[in-house]
């Protein structure tokens, strides 16, 4: 399972509480573009509307060799999960400061999957503390 697109900044900006795997409904040109690693999860998030999960603001570049009209590069994409999982995620996100962020898009048995995380914002002092520990560890070695 090699990541096609990943959101590395999410690990820096958020404290990840729990991760889930969801399917994603894509068009043919979108999956071909993702296989070329032409996408970005930067500034994207997961929204819950009417007991459905939607991936918002995820950039997937238009496929160069598509014969039909190109897809919209930042359209909302439906995420596919079991109803019980969606309700569990919904309960978790009711807390203040908790968000749903996509971490990566990858292929599993030729199906596109999105790894989403329930996470909290890291405060600036937490980021500094983590960075300080990392640099001290490097100095010791």
DRENDO-1510 file (C-alpha; in Angstrom, 1 decimal, always signed):
<recs>
REC; n; res; u; v; w
REC; 1; UNK; +0.0; +0.0; +0.0 .
REC; 2; UNK; +2.0; +2.9; -1.3 .
REC; 3; UNK; +0.6; +6.4; -0.7 .
REC; 4; UNK; -0.5; +8.2; -3.8 .
REC; 5; UNK; -1.0; +11.5; -2.0 .
REC; 6; UNK; -0.2; +12.3; +1.7 .
REC; 7; UNK; -0.8; +15.1; +4.1 .
REC; 8; UNK; +2.5; +15.3; +6.0 .
REC; 9; UNK; +1.7; +18.6; +7.6 .
REC; 10; UNK; -1.2; +17.0; +9.5 .
REC; 11; UNK; +1.2; +15.2; +11.8 .
REC; 12; UNK; +2.8; +18.5; +12.6 .
REC; 13; UNK; -0.3; +20.6; +13.1 .
REC; 14; UNK; -2.6; +18.1; +14.8 .
REC; 15; UNK; -2.6; +15.5; +17.6 .
REC; 16; UNK; -4.0; +12.4; +16.0 .
REC; 17; UNK; -6.5; +10.6; +18.3 .
REC; 18; UNK; -7.8; +7.8; +16.0 .
REC; 19; UNK; -7.6; +6.8; +12.3 .
REC; 20; UNK; -10.1; +5.3; +10.0 .
REC; 21; UNK; -10.1; +3.9; +6.4 .
REC; 22; UNK; -12.8; +5.0; +4.0 .
REC; 23; UNK; -13.4; +4.3; +0.4 .
REC; 24; UNK; -13.8; +7.3; -2.0 .
REC; 25; UNK; -16.1; +7.8; -5.0 .
REC; 26; UNK; -13.9; +9.0; -7.9 .
REC; 27; UNK; -14.3; +9.5; -11.6 .
REC; 28; UNK; -12.1; +7.6; -14.0 .
REC; 29; UNK; -10.0; +10.6; -14.9 .
REC; 30; UNK; -9.5; +11.3; -11.2 .
REC; 31; UNK; -8.2; +7.8; -10.4 .
REC; 32; UNK; -5.8; +7.9; -13.4 .
REC; 33; UNK; -4.5; +11.3; -12.2 .
REC; 34; UNK; -4.0; +10.0; -8.7 .
REC; 35; UNK; -2.0; +7.0; -10.0 .
REC; 36; UNK; +0.3; +9.7; -11.5 .
REC; 37; UNK; +0.6; +11.2; -8.0 .
REC; 38; UNK; -1.0; +14.4; -9.2 .
REC; 39; UNK; -3.0; +15.5; -6.2 .
REC; 40; UNK; -2.7; +17.3; -2.8 .
REC; 41; UNK; -4.5; +17.0; +0.5 .
REC; 42; UNK; -3.1; +20.3; +1.8 .
REC; 43; UNK; -5.9; +22.4; +3.3 .
REC; 44; UNK; -8.5; +19.7; +2.8 .
REC; 45; UNK; -10.9; +18.3; +5.5 .
REC; 46; UNK; -13.7; +15.9; +6.0 .
REC; 47; UNK; -17.3; +17.2; +6.4 .
REC; 48; UNK; -20.3; +15.4; +7.8 .
REC; 49; UNK; -23.6; +16.2; +6.1 .
REC; 50; UNK; -26.8; +14.2; +6.5 .
REC; 51; UNK; -24.9; +11.2; +8.0 .
REC; 52; UNK; -22.5; +11.1; +5.0 .
REC; 53; UNK; -18.8; +11.9; +4.9 .
REC; 54; UNK; -17.5; +14.3; +2.2 .
REC; 55; UNK; -13.9; +15.1; +1.3 .
REC; 56; UNK; -13.7; +18.9; +0.8 .
REC; 57; UNK; -11.1; +21.0; -0.9 .
REC; 58; UNK; -8.9; +18.0; -2.0 .
REC; 59; UNK; -7.0; +18.9; -5.2 .
REC; 60; UNK; -6.8; +16.2; -7.9 .
REC; 61; UNK; -5.2; +17.5; -11.1 .
REC; 62; UNK; -7.1; +17.1; -14.4 .
REC; 63; UNK; -5.9; +14.0; -16.3 .
REC; 64; UNK; -3.9; +15.1; -19.3 .
REC; 65; UNK; -5.0; +12.4; -21.7 .
REC; 66; UNK; -8.7; +12.4; -20.8 .
REC; 67; UNK; -10.9; +12.5; -24.0 .
REC; 68; UNK; -14.0; +13.7; -22.2 .
REC; 69; UNK; -14.4; +17.0; -20.4 .
REC; 70; UNK; -12.1; +17.3; -17.4 .
REC; 71; UNK; -13.4; +16.9; -13.8 .
REC; 72; UNK; -13.4; +19.9; -11.4 .
REC; 73; UNK; -10.1; +19.7; -9.5 .
REC; 74; UNK; -11.5; +20.7; -6.1 .
REC; 75; UNK; -15.0; +19.2; -6.1 .
REC; 76; UNK; -16.5; +17.5; -3.0 .
REC; 77; UNK; -16.0; +13.8; -3.1 .
REC; 78; UNK; -18.1; +11.3; -1.2 .
REC; 79; UNK; -16.4; +9.0; +1.3 .
REC; 80; UNK; -17.8; +5.5; +1.7 .
REC; 81; UNK; -18.0; +4.0; +5.2 .
REC; 82; UNK; -20.4; +1.8; +7.3 .
REC; 83; UNK; -23.2; +3.8; +9.0 .
REC; 84; UNK; -22.0; +2.7; +12.5 .
REC; 85; UNK; -18.5; +4.1; +11.8 .
REC; 86; UNK; -19.9; +7.4; +10.6 .
REC; 87; UNK; -22.1; +7.7; +13.7 .
REC; 88; UNK; -19.1; +6.9; +15.9 .
REC; 89; UNK; -17.0; +9.6; +14.1 .
REC; 90; UNK; -19.9; +12.0; +14.4 .
REC; 91; UNK; -20.0; +11.6; +18.2 .
REC; 92; UNK; -16.2; +12.1; +18.5 .
REC; 93; UNK; -16.3; +15.3; +16.5 .
REC; 94; UNK; -18.9; +16.9; +18.7 .
REC; 95; UNK; -16.2; +17.8; +21.2 .
REC; 96; UNK; -14.7; +21.3; +21.0 .
REC; 97; UNK; -11.5; +21.5; +18.9 .
REC; 98; UNK; -11.8; +18.1; +17.3 .
REC; 99; UNK; -11.6; +17.9; +13.5 .
REC; 100; UNK; -11.5; +15.3; +10.7 .
REC; 101; UNK; -8.5; +15.5; +8.5 .
REC; 102; UNK; -7.5; +13.2; +5.6 .
REC; 103; UNK; -4.0; +11.8; +6.1 .
REC; 104; UNK; -3.4; +9.9; +2.9 .
REC; 105; UNK; -4.9; +8.5; -0.3 .
REC; 106; UNK; -3.7; +5.0; -1.3 .
REC; 107; UNK; -4.7; +2.0; -3.3 .
REC; 108; UNK; -5.8; -1.2; -1.7 .
REC; 109; UNK; -6.6; -4.1; -4.1 .
REC; 110; UNK; -6.9; -1.5; -6.9 .
REC; 111; UNK; -9.5; +0.5; -4.9 .
REC; 112; UNK; -8.8; +4.1; -3.8 .
REC; 113; UNK; -8.9; +4.5; +0.0 .
REC; 114; UNK; -8.6; +7.5; +2.2 .
REC; 115; UNK; -7.1; +7.4; +5.7 .
REC; 116; UNK; -8.9; +9.9; +7.8 .
REC; 117; UNK; -8.0; +11.0; +11.3 .
REC; 118; UNK; -9.9; +12.3; +14.2 .
REC; 119; UNK; -7.6; +14.9; +15.7 .
REC; 120; UNK; -7.2; +18.0; +17.9 .
REC; 121; UNK; -5.2; +21.1; +17.1 .
REC; 122; UNK; -1.8; +21.3; +18.6 .
REC; 123; UNK; -1.0; +24.5; +20.5 .
REC; 124; UNK; +2.1; +26.4; +19.5 .
REC; 125; UNK; +3.9; +25.6; +22.8 .
REC; 126; UNK; +3.3; +21.8; +22.1 .
REC; 127; UNK; +4.9; +22.1; +18.7 .
REC; 128; UNK; +7.9; +23.9; +20.2 .
REC; 129; UNK; +8.2; +21.3; +22.9 .
REC; 130; UNK; +8.2; +18.5; +20.4 .
REC; 131; UNK; +10.8; +20.3; +18.2 .
REC; 132; UNK; +13.0; +20.9; +21.2 .
REC; 133; UNK; +12.9; +17.2; +22.2 .
REC; 134; UNK; +13.7; +16.2; +18.6 .
REC; 135; UNK; +16.8; +18.5; +18.4 .
REC; 136; UNK; +18.1; +17.3; +21.8 .
REC; 137; UNK; +17.8; +13.7; +20.7 .
REC; 138; UNK; +19.8; +14.5; +17.6 .
REC; 139; UNK; +22.5; +16.2; +19.7 .
REC; 140; UNK; +22.9; +13.1; +21.9 .
REC; 141; UNK; +23.4; +10.8; +19.0 .
</recs>
